[in-house]
């Protein structure tokens, strides 16, 4: 801002070589407009009021703050567009991307398996203890819920899911808020084991009971 008029202004400064050339130009063109050209377009044409001999000056006028900032940015930027010269051009087929996707999938599965094995091996002892108890609990719930195989498993599934939602929530909270490695490792082992146990109990146990009923043909189930 100008100290006298309190209006926005744009200041500029030349180096020594530019200061000499600008001084000679302004001495010869006092009272005339001085066009500032960027990319063959006039962005400003202030009038030269007096010779500018010190290498620095200011552009004043009826500027808003935004207009003054825009002009200052253009003065600093110089010639922004640059010609593009093609040095090399290649065409890559889609097979390269597909190979990368397949390799990424394989790496993800391998990494997930290795991480799971590592976590179980290092931190999973107490998680395995909890899972053994959970597996026994699930089996007992199935045994007490099924009177007929299909009907019993259908009703038992809802009961099992209701019973294990809280366990899954507990394991998730331990993983998110556990902080330390052993606690989070226990949570990972517990959650993976919980999901595996519920799935295995509902599928493999159902097949085993169906096989037993088919071959043994019991008059009643020993429940």
N, C-alpha and C positions, 0 to 999 in steps of 0.2 A: 504494500500500500504506500502511496505517496504521502510523505510526512505533512505536506501542506494541504493538499486537496482531500486526503483520506480516500482516494479512489484507487482501485486495483491497477497495477502497472506490471510490466514485464521487463526485467533487467537482463542485460547480456554483457559478456566480457570476451574480448579477443586475446589471442596470444600476441607475442611481439610482432610477428610478421603480419598477422591479420590486422593488428592495430594500426600499423603504418599504412597499409593499403586502404583501410576504412577511413583513416584520417584524410588521406588525399581525396578520396571519393566525396566525403561529406563537405570538405572545403569547396569543392567545385560545384556542389549541388545544393547549397543552402536554399531553403524555401521550396524545394521540389520533393515530390513523393519518392520514397525509396521502396521498391518492390522486393518482397521476400518470396522467393519462388521455391516450391517443393514439388518435384515430379511434374515440371512444366505447368504448375498451377500456382497462381498468386494466392498465398495464404494471408498476407497482410501487406499494406502499403502505407506505412507511417510517413509523415512529413518531417523532413530534416529541418529543425529549427535553428541549429547552430552547428559549427564544425565539432566533431567528436574526436578529440586528439588524445585522450588518455587510454583508449582501448576498451572503455566500458561506457555503457549508456543505458537508457531506458525507453520503453515504448509505452506511451500513455494514450488515453482516449476514453471513450464512453464504454469501458469494459465492465462486464459483470465478473464476479469471481470465477465462474466456470469458464467464461471466454478467455480470461487471462491464463488460467491453468492449461486450457487446451492449446493456446498459442505457445506457451512455454514448453509443453510436451513436444509439439511439432518442431520447435527450434532445436531441442535437444536430440530429437530422433534422427534428423537428417533424412537422407533418401532411404526410405524403408524398403520398397520393393527391390528385389534382386533377381537377375535373370537366372533361370534354371537350366543347367547343363546336365544332360543325362550321361552319366559315366558308364553305367552297366544296368542292364535290364534282364530279369529272369522270370520265367513262368514256372510255378511250382504246382504240380498236380495235387488232387485231393488225397491221394494215397498216403502222402507223407503225414498229413494231419491225422488220418485214420490210424496209422501205425502209432503215432504219439498217444492217441486216445487209448488204444489197446494196452500199450505199455504202461500208461498211467493207471488204468484199472488194475492190471496185474500188480503193479507196485503198491497200490492202495490196499489190496487184499493181503499181500504178503506182509506189508508193514503192520496192518491191523492184527494179523495173526501173531507176528513176532512180539508186538507190544503186549497182547493179551497173555501169551506164554510167559514173557518176562515178568509182567505184573503178578501173575499167579505164582511163579517160581520164587519171586523175591518177597512179596507182601501177602501172598494169598493163604497162608496157613490158617489163620483164624477165620478168614472168609470161607474156606473149605469146611471148617467145623460147623459154621452156621448153615452152610448149604446141605450138609448131611442131615442136620436136624430138620431143615426145611423140607427136604425130600421125604423124610419119614412122615412129617406132618401132612404133606400133600397126599401121600399114599393112603394114610389113615382116613383122610377126608373123603377120598374116592371110595374106599372100602365101605364107609358108613353111609355113603350117599346113593350107591347104585343098587337097585333091586332088579332092574333089567338093564342090559348092557347099553342099548342105545338111549333109552329114556333116562337111565341113571347118569350116563356121561353127559347128556345134554343139560340136565339139571345141575350136575356137579361142576360143570365148567363155569357157570355163573357164580357159584359159591367160591370156587377156587380163585377166580379173578377178583371177586370182592375181597377175599382174604389177603391177597397178595398186592393189592394196590397200595396199601399202607406200607408194606415192606419195600416196594419199589420206590415210594416217596422217601422213605427213610434212607435208603441207599443213595438216592439222588442228592439229598441234603448233605449227607456225609461227603459225597464227592465234591459238591460245590463249596462247602464251608469247612471241609476238613483241614485244608491248609497243608499239613505235613504229608510227606510221601507215604509213610505206612498207612495213615488213615485213608487217603485217597486210593491207595492200592487195595485196601480192604474193601472199599466201596465198589471199585471196579469189579473185583472178583465176586462180590456179593450180588451185584446187579446182573452180571453175565450168567452166573450160576442160577439166579432166580428165574430169568427168562428161559434158560435151557431146561431147568427142572420142570417148569410149568408145561412147556411144549412137549418134552419127552413123556411126562406123566400122562398127558392127555392123548398122545398119539401111540406111543409104544405100549403103555399100560393097557390101553383099549384093545390093541391088537393081541397082546398076550392073553387078556381075559377072554376075548373072542375065540382064540385058538384053544384055550383050556376048556371052554364050554363046548366047543365043537367036538373035541376028542373025549372028554370025560363024561359029558352029558349028565351033570349032577341034577338030582331031583330038586335041590334047593341050594342056594348060595350060603356058604358058611360065614355069615355076617353076624 
